[in-house]
Amino acid sequence: MIKKGIKVKILTGKDKNKDGEVIEIDRPNNRAKVKGINLVKKHIKTTKEKKGGIFSKENFLHISNIKIIQDAKKNEKTEIKKWYQDWKKYILKKYNLTLRKNLVLKIPIWGQNYKRLF
């Protein structure tokens, strides 16, 4: 899933094979803005507060034209320690994620067929 801050590669268009970071996502229209990619010229009218002129800014790309290079969850490592105590197998998993803390799972030795997904 493409999220804000993930590094992506452009697959098609004038900026093909370039890398960039996702700045903004428009989920209803399946579009994303990538930093420094798909620059367009925007003509701004002069007002009292702002000076006018021609400015370059990023435009949206369709999500199908983007490939994820670096996924935050895949790069984070986990430490796993296993030990047996009182006929039960204990598994300690340490995650680098901020949302999850250390998890201790109690699994009976005879229940090796059980698989719990976290």
C-alpha positions in Angstrom: 0.0 0.0 0.0 1.3 3.4 -0.9 1.6 5.8 2.0 2.9 9.3 2.6 6.7 9.2 3.0 7.4 6.0 1.2 10.1 6.0 -1.5 8.8 5.0 -4.9 10.0 4.6 -8.5 8.1 5.9 -11.5 7.3 3.3 -14.2 5.9 5.4 -17.1 5.8 8.9 -18.4 8.4 11.6 -18.9 10.0 10.9 -15.5 10.4 7.2 -16.1 12.9 5.3 -13.8 13.2 8.3 -11.5 12.9 7.9 -7.7 11.1 10.1 -5.3 9.2 10.3 -2.0 5.4 10.4 -1.8 4.2 13.9 -0.6 0.4 13.6 -0.9 -2.2 10.9 -1.7 -5.6 11.3 -3.2 -7.3 8.0 -2.4 -10.7 8.5 -4.0 -9.0 9.1 -7.4 -6.1 6.7 -6.9 -3.5 9.3 -7.4 -0.3 10.4 -5.6 2.1 13.3 -5.7 5.9 12.5 -5.7 8.5 15.0 -4.7 10.3 16.4 -7.8 8.4 14.3 -10.3 5.8 15.3 -12.9 6.5 19.0 -12.6 4.1 21.3 -14.4 4.1 25.1 -14.9 1.4 27.0 -13.0 0.6 30.6 -13.9 -0.2 32.6 -10.8 -2.0 36.0 -11.0 -0.5 38.9 -9.0 -2.4 39.8 -5.8 -1.9 42.2 -2.9 -0.3 39.5 -0.8 1.6 37.4 -3.4 3.7 38.2 -6.4 2.5 36.5 -9.6 4.5 34.7 -12.2 5.1 31.2 -13.6 5.9 28.6 -10.9 6.8 24.8 -11.2 4.9 22.4 -8.9 4.3 18.7 -8.6 1.2 17.2 -10.2 -0.6 14.0 -9.3 0.4 10.6 -10.9 -1.8 7.5 -11.1 -0.9 4.9 -8.5 -0.6 2.2 -11.2 2.4 4.1 -12.6 4.3 3.9 -9.3 6.3 1.1 -7.8 7.3 0.9 -4.1 11.1 0.7 -3.6 11.4 0.9 0.1 8.6 -0.3 2.5 9.0 0.7 6.1 7.8 -2.5 7.5 10.0 -4.8 5.5 13.2 -3.1 6.5 12.5 -3.3 10.3 14.1 -6.2 12.0 12.6 -8.4 14.7 14.4 -10.3 17.5 12.9 -13.7 18.4 13.8 -15.6 21.5 12.3 -19.0 22.3 12.5 -21.0 25.5 10.5 -23.8 27.3 9.1 -23.5 30.8 6.4 -25.5 32.6 5.7 -27.6 29.5 5.0 -24.5 27.5 6.9 -22.8 24.8 7.5 -19.1 25.2 8.3 -16.9 22.2 9.5 -13.3 22.8 9.3 -11.1 19.7 10.8 -7.6 19.8 9.5 -5.3 17.1 11.0 -2.0 16.0 7.6 -0.7 15.2 6.3 2.1 17.5 2.7 0.7 17.5 3.7 -2.7 18.8 5.6 -3.5 21.9 7.2 -6.7 23.1 4.9 -9.7 22.7 5.2 -12.9 24.7 3.2 -15.8 23.3 2.4 -18.9 25.4 2.2 -21.9 23.1 1.9 -25.5 24.5 4.6 -27.8 23.2 2.0 -30.3 21.8 0.3 -27.4 19.9 3.0 -26.9 17.3 0.3 -26.9 14.5 -1.1 -23.6 15.8 0.0 -20.5 13.9 -0.8 -17.0 15.2 -0.3 -14.0 12.9 0.7 -10.7 14.4 
